Each structure stands twice: as structure tokens, then as C-alpha cells.
Amino acid sequence: MALKPTLQPAEPLVKKNPFRQRNFDGRTPPPFADVKNRLPQPALPEHPGWVEMYWRAWEMAWNHLRRPKGSSRLVSLYLLPPDQPDLLMAETAFVSQFMLYGRSAFDLTRMLDNFYASQHDDGFIGRELDPDSGENVYCPYDPNSTGPAVMAWAEWRRYRATGDDGRFADVFWPLMAHHRWRRRHRSWPDGAYWATGIGSGLDNQPRVPDSMSHHQHWSWVDATMQAALDGRLLAQMASQLGQTDLAAELSQERTTLIQLINERMWNEETGFYHDVSPDGRFSPVKSIAAYWGLADAELIPEKRREMFVRHLREAWAFKLPHRIPSLSADSDGYNSQTGHGWRGGVWPSANYMVLKGLRAIGQHKLAHAIAVNHVAKVCDVFRHTDMFWQHYAPESATPGEGAAPNAVGATGLTPIAMLLEDVIGISVDWPQRRVTWDRRLEAAGQYGVRRLPVGQSGTMDLLGDETGIVVTTDTPFTLEIRDAEQSLQTAVPSGRTEIAL
């Protein structure tokens, strides 16, 4: 049964949401065999297992693509793993991160449009959509009704990879209206935000007592950090659109949130950010959720960064045999055997978030080490099971307890996006016309990638060894090459360029 529209006062910005009037464009993705030769090709001769895993992930993801049913309100193709009944907001945002690499073959970067199309008059967007109807699964005022505020983050990363800022004129309005809805209905009078275990996506984590389906009146560190990040990115979109009043509104809230996070959620004794109880007590556990603070490089003071990041380097905290557990090993409730979901399980989406945060603050060496460990462990499990899993055990090469098999939803981040971005080490910032190759993989010979998309329509091959790099591209850009010993940059014209090291 479809949910009735909310009776709350309408949010004026929703009238500018163009997705609510759109229909599905009727596109059908071609068979995987027809697109494989247009996808990026990792060149890793010393790691054939990683390459095999990469191609299998693409094939499975392609086979999970679905067209909206004729009677639904969905407006875009979507990816739905087997045995998953509904579309999830956060998972779709993460799926879009590796789907960016398939855009030269077939553009699948607009899956979040389904959520924008479902927006209520008051700005609400739900965390789950029924794929048959396209309707929100949760009533808006159910505490679990909306998920992590990561859609603006996903859209901004799309822009940085493609340079396409034309989409902001469409997506800014539903995102801004939903941000206001969250501020009205998911924050406390002091400005801090709350969530629930289900709403945060970390459902069984013991960070807040009895909080699977209730906020327990605590201030939640990830919800508050995500609100600050959401505000920063939306303010940047607003500025590009000439919406100075909205940019000022967002910036003012973000300033308040940064101050609140650093005054109330930082525990000097543990050197970590925690959820906070109504009477000011810190949560006794260390959750991977706190590392959302790294995604906004201005949120955490530089004097605290090393202490905060140090937990990722320590075996008594997050440096387990399979990095990174979702709960630190020195936290009550940590499960060393299976991870028991979010009580230590290793989740690709959470790892990806941490890696992007580490890159944002210049911790490239640590990001690479974590990525190589994680990709290798996932590959070990893949080799023994011929499957991908939702999450993994933290201290053995096995699936996590209760993890669904064939889960190339957010799990596709590991064999595709992390392999390209954090193992091979290539990132694209197309508004700056810049490609960065952070070369830290230990390899005796040449490695890199072929057919990597750059900008909106270009491609490049980027291959190198210890003596030099060869770039072949149809689009000029600036190449920055970085390794443990040196950093250099050079202009790369169209055609073939050889660079001696």
C-alpha cells in the first residue's frame, strides 16, 4: 500500500525539484559482453586474481541492473542485489561511485534520481524505496525513515570526476529541501543531529544503548558530521548556482556544527570522536562512523588529526588482520570471530568512506596500505567462495556472520573503485583538468590502467614502471605523479606521452 503524503507544511524549494515530474527514459543497458571492451582495464600482471575479481564484479553488477516497472514512480535504472527487497538510499549513493567508471560504456550515474523523484512536499526523502511502486517504505516520522546524508557527497564526487556541473541545477533543489527537512526533524535544539541504528545504517552497533530503532535522545557523531559535510557541499553548489542566501544559510549552520562537534564530541582521553548522551557522557565504543569527520578536511583541527588517525594504525583498535573493522577491537561488543554485522564486520562502503577521508587530509600512504589489505582479503574470500559478500570477518578471510552472497551492491566498491583509486592509485579532478597517480604499489614491472574515463567524454591509458610512465589520451590534462620519494607534475597533450622518472 502506498504511503499517504505528509500533511506537514510544504517546503517551497520542493517546487523546483524537476525529478517529481519526470518519467523513465526507457533505456535498456546492453549485455555485459557488449560493454566489457569499453570499461576501464586494470593492468596488474603480478595480481591476476585482483583483475579476475574486478571483471567478475562488473559482470555481476551489470546483471543486477533493473528497469523500473511501468506502474512505478521510479525514473531511472537501478541496481538491486539478489535477495534485497528494496532500494536503499546510502547503498545507491555508494554504488554510484564505482558506476562512474562505466560511463564510457553506458551512463549509470543517475540512480539517485529515483530518490529525488520520491520526495514529499515537505522535503522528506526516505531511506528505502519499494521497487514495484517507487514509493517510500517508511512513514516520514518513523525514527528509522531516512538514511545517512550522503547523496550530496555522491553528487559532488560525480562532479569532481566528470567536470559536469550542469546537473547541479537539477539536484540542488531536492537535496537542499531534504537538508532542511533533516534540520527540522533530525536535530536537537543545540543543532546536533540524531539517528538510529537502522537509520544510520549501522544497525546492531552498541554505540548508543537500545538504539536499533530509537535515538535515545543522544547526539550522534556520524549524523552530525554528515550534516556538516552536507552543508559544505550544498553551499558550494549554491554558490555555483548564484544562490548566495542559501549558501550563507548552509555555511552558518556548518560553522555551528563544526564548533559543536569539536567541543562536545571529542574525547581528549581516548583521542576519538564519540556519540554523546543527554547528560554529556561519551559512548564507550569507537565506531568507524566517526571517520566521516575526515571527509570534510576542515572539520577536524590539524592538531587532533594524528591522534584521531592513529587508531587506524593500532592493532588494539582498527588495525586487524582484515582492515577496517566497523567497531574497534578495544570496544565492548566487538566480535573477533565473525564481526557480527557492525560489531566488527568489515564493510566495503565504510572502508571506502575512510579511504576518501584519509586522502582528503593527505594520508595517502595509510590509505594505500589499508586498501591493499582489504582488496587482498576480499580476493582471498572470492577465490574460495567464488562470491562477493556484504561484509567480512575482521580476523579471518571469511564472510561476516549473516552476510548475503553475490552482494555486488556497495561491495562492488572494493574490486572496482578501491582497486583503481587506492591500490593502483589514480584519481581524477576534472574541474581542475588534473589526474593524480599516487604510485605506491610494489611491482617489479609495469602496471596501471587502460581506457579510464576522464571528464565527460575522454579516455586515457596510464601505465608505468620504476623507470618511466607512458600516457595515451584523447584529452589534454595536467598529470601529477606522486610516490613515497618524489612528486612532480607535467602537462599531458592529446596523443602519446613518455615521462622518464
N, C-alpha and C positions, 0 to 999 in steps of 0.2 A: 504494500500500500504506500503510495506517495505521501510524503510529509506535507502538511499544510504550511503555506508560507507564514513566516513570523508576523506577529501583529505589532511588533515594536516600531517606533518611528523610523521612517525611511532615511537612509544616508544619501544625501544629494549626489555624491560622487558616483553612485551606482548607475545613475542615468548615463554616464559616459562610458560604461562598460560595454564594448561592442560585441562581446562574445555571447551575450544572452540572446542576441537576435540572429546569430549565425546558425547555419546548418552544416552538416558534414559534407565535405567537398567530394566525396565519392572515391577517393584514391584507394587503390589496392596495391600493397607492396609486391614487387616482383619476387619470384622464387629466389631463395638464397643462392642457388647455383648461378643465377644471372647477375648477382651483385657482388659476389665474392671478389672478383678481379678488380673492383673499384674501391674496395676497402683498404685502409692502411695495412701494410705488410711489415710486421716486425722482423728485423734481420738479427737473429741471435743464434749463430751457428753452434755456440757452446751450450745452448739451453733449448734443445729441440722440444723438450717436454712443455716448457712455457709457451712455445709457439703453437704446439698442438692444442694446448688448453685455450689459448687465445681464439683460435679458429672454431673450436667446439662451442665456446661461449657465444660467439657471434651467431653460429648456426642455430643454437637453441633459442637465443633471444629472438631471432628472426621468426622462428616457428611459433613463438608465443605472442606474436603480434595479432591484434584483433581489430576488426572493423566494428563501428557502432551498429547496433541493431536499428532497424528502421523506425521503431517506436520509441527509441530512447532520445534523451536530450543531449547526448554526447556529440561533440563536434569534431573530434579528432581520432585518428588511430591511437591505440593504446597497447601496452604490453601487460599481459596478465599471466603470471606463472601458474602452472597446474596446481590444483587444489587450493587456490586462493580465491575466495568468493567475490571480493570487492576490490575496487581500485583504491589505492592508498596515496594520500597527498605527498607524504615525505618520500615514499619509495619512488613515486613518479618523478619527483624533483631529482633524486639521485640517479635514476635510470637515464634521465635526460643528459647527464654528464658523460656517459660513455656513448650514448646515441649521437652525440655531436660528431664523433669520428666516422659515422656512417653517412654524413650529409652529402658527400660527393656521389654516393650511390643512390640514396633515397632519403629525403629530408624527413626525419622523425623527431625533430627537436621541439615540436609544438604540443606534446602530450598534456602539458599543464593547462591547455586551453579548455579541456573538459571540466576542470575545477573552476575556472573563471566563468564558464557558461552556467554553472550551477549556483552562482552567487545569489543570495537572498536580497530583498530590497534594503535591508538594514546593514548590508555589508558582509554578513556571515558567509564563510565558505567552509564546508565540512571536511573532515579528515578522510572520510570514506564515501565512495560513490557506488551505487548499485549499477553494475554494468548493463543490466537489462533495461533499466529506466533512465539512468543518468541522474537519479535523484540522490540527495544526501541521505545517508543511512541513519545518522544521529539527529535527534532534535537539537536545535542550536544551544539550548541551555542545559543540556546534559553536560556535566563537567568533562566528559571524555570526547566532546563533539568535534573539536578541531585539533589539528596536529601541530607539530613543530613549525615555526615560522621560517621556512626555508625556501619558499617559492621565489622571493626577490633575489635571494642568494643564487639560486639556479639560473634565473634570468640574467643576472649580472655576469655570471661566468659564461653564459652563452654569448653575450655581447663582447666580452674580452676575447673570446676565441674567434669570433667571426667578424667583429667590427660593425655588425648590423645594429645600429641604434634606432632604426625605423620602427622596430617592434615596441619600443617604449611608449609610443603614442597610444598603443592599444592596452598593454599590460599594466601600465602605471595605475590606471584608474581602479580596476578591481583590486590590485594589491594595496593601494592607499586606502580604499574603503574598508578592506578587511583589516588593515593595520589599526584603523580607528575602532573597528568592532572589537578587536582584541584589547585595545586600551580601555574601552568601556567595560568589557565583560570578563577580562582575564587578568586584571591588575588590582592591587591594593591601593588604598588612599595615598600611601607614600610613593607610589609609582612602580614598585616591584611587581613582577608578574608571577602567576602561579600556573601549575599544570596538574596532571595526574599521572600515574604510572602508564595508563593506557594512552592518554593524550600526548605524553612526552615521547612515546614510542619505546620506552624502557620499562615495560610493564611490571616485571616482578623484582625490580631492583629495590633493596631495602634502605633506600636513602631517606625516605620520609615514612614514618610508621603508618601502616594500614592505608597506604595511599594508592593502591591499584586503581580505584575509581573515585578518589576524593583528594582534594588538595590539602586537607587537614590544616588549612589556614597558614601554611608555610609559604615562604618566598622561595621560589625555585630558581636555581642558578642558571640552568640552561634556558628556561623560558625568558628570563630577564636578559641574559646575554643575547639571545636570538632577537629580542625586541630591539635592543640597541643596534645590532647589526642590520636588522631590517630597516630601522630608521636611517642609518647611514646610507644604505644603498638606494632607498627610495628618495632620500634627499638629493642624491646625485642625479637620479633620473629626473626629479622635479626641476633641478637646475637646468638640465639639458633641454627640458620642455618649456622653460621660461616661467615655471610656476614658483615664483620666489616666495610667496606667502606660505605655500605648503612646504617648501624646502626649509623655511625658518621654523615652522611648527615641528617638523621632524627633528631638526638639529637641536632645538631646545629640549625636547624630550630625551634625546640621546645623551646630551650633556648631563642631565639629571640622573639617567640610568648609570652612566659610567661612574659618577660620583658615588651613587648608592652601592653599586657592585663592589667598588674598592673600599668603601668604608664599612659595609655590613657583611659582605660575603667572603672577604679574605680573612683566613685564619693564620695569623703570624706563627703560631705554634706548629702547625702542620705544613705551612708553606703551600697552601692549597685553597681553592675556592669551594665553598660548600653551600648547600641549601640552609636556610635559616628558619628556626621555629618562631612562633608568635612572640615568645618571650626572649628571643635573641640567642638561643642556643644553636650551635652548628650541628649539622648532620654528622654522625660519627664515621661515615664511609666516604671514600673517594671514588666518585663516579667519572667515567670517561666523558660524561655530559659537560663537565666543567671546561673541557678544552674547546668548546665553542668560543670561549673568550679569545682564542688565538686567531680566529677568522677575521676579527677586526683588529688590525695591528696597533690601533691607537687605544684600545680598551685597557690593556694591562700595562701598568707602568714598567718602564725598562728595568728598573731596579728589582722588580719582582719576577721577571721572566725566567731567569736562570733557575731560581728556586722552584718555580712552578713546573718548568720543563724537566727538572731533574728527576721527578717521579717516573718519567718515561724511560730513564736510563738505569733505574734501580731494580734489581731482581726482587726486592721485598715489596715492590709496588706494581709497576706495569711492565717491567721487562721480563716477561715469562718466556718459556720455550716457543710459544706462538704469540707474537705481539699483534695487537694490544688487547689485553682482556678488558671487558667493559666495566669491571669493578677491580680495584686494586687488590693485590694479594694480601695486604695487611688490613683489609676491611672485614668486618663481621658480615657473614653471609657469602663470602667468596667461596666458590665451588671449584676445587682444583681438578676434579675428575672429568666433569662434562661441561662445566661452565654454566649449566642450568639456566639457559636463556641469557638474561642480562646480569646474572650473578657471577660473571667472569667469562662468559662466552665471547668469542672474537667475531664481531660483526663487520663485514666489509664496509657498510655505509659509515659506521662510526670511525673506522680506520681512515677512510678517505677524508672525512672531516678533519681529523687530527693532522693528516699529512698536508692538507691545504693550509691549515693554520700554521704549521711549522715552516712551510715555505714562505708564508706571509711575513714571518718575523726573521727570516734569513737562516733558519736552522736546516739547511739543505742536506748536510751530511747525515744528521739524525733521521730526517725524512727518508732518505735513500736506504739507510740501514733497516729501518722498520719495514719499508716496502719490500725489500728483497727477502726478508724473513717471512713476511706474510704471504707473498706470492709463492715462495718455495713450499711453505706448509700447505697452502691450498692445493698446489700442484701434487704434493705427496698424497693428499686425500683423493684428489681426482684420479691419480694413477691407480689407486687401489679400489676405487668405487665406480669409476667412470661417470661420476656425477659431481655437480656443484651443490652446495648446501647453504641454507640461510645463514648459519653461523657455525663456529668451530670450537672445539675444546681448547683451553688455553695451555695445557701442558702435555698434549699428545697430538699426533697427526690423525685425528679422528673428527667426525662430525660432532657438533654440540648436541646436547640432550634435547630431543623434540624437534630438531631442525628438519625442515622439509627438504626432500631431494629435488633435483632438477630446478633449483630456485634461481634461474637466471633472471631475477628481477634486479634488486640492488646488488646482488652478488656478482653481477657482470662487471661491476667496478673493478674488481681485483684483476681478472685476467685481461681486461681491455684497458681501462683508463689508468689504473695504477702501473700496469706494465709499461705503457707508453710514457706517462708523465713522471713517474717516480723511480722506476727501475732503469729504463733507458734514459729518462731524464729530460724529455722535451716538453717545453711549454710555449704557447703562442699567446702574445698580447697584441692583437691585430690593430686596435685603435692606435697603438704606437708603432705599427708595422715592424714588430720585433719578435724574433724567435730566439729562445734561450735553450741551449743544450748544456745541462748540468751533468758532466761526464764522470761518473763515479763507479760504474760497473767494472769489476775486474774481468778483463777479457784479453786473451792472447792475440786475437786478431780483430778484424773489422766487425763492427756492429752498428745498429741504428734503425732506421725505418724508411720504407718506401711508400709513396702515394699518400703521405699525410696531408689532409686538407689544411689550407691556410687561407684566412679571410673567407669571403663569401663564395669564391669560385676557383681559387688557386689550389695547387698541389705542389709538394716538394718531396725529393728523396734526400735524406741526410744520413750519410754513412761515414765512419771514421775508425781509425786505429790510433796507436800511440804516436805515429809519425805525421798524420795529417787527416784532413776531412775533405770529403767531396760532396758538394751541394748541387742538385739539379732541380730547377724550379721554373715555373712559367710566370712567376710573380716576384718582383724585387722586394727585398726587405733587409732589415739590419739583423745580423746574426751575432748573438753573444755566446761565447764559448767559455765555460767555467768548469774547473776541476779542483782538486784539492790543492794544487800548487799555483795556478795562474788563472787569470780572467782576461779575455780580450774580446773586442767586437769589431765587426767589419761589415761593410755594405756588400750585399749579395745581389747582383743583377740577374735578370732572366737568363736562363741557359745553364751551362755547367761551370762551376767554380771550384778550384782546388785550393785548399788552405794548408800550408805547411805548419806544423807545430814544433 
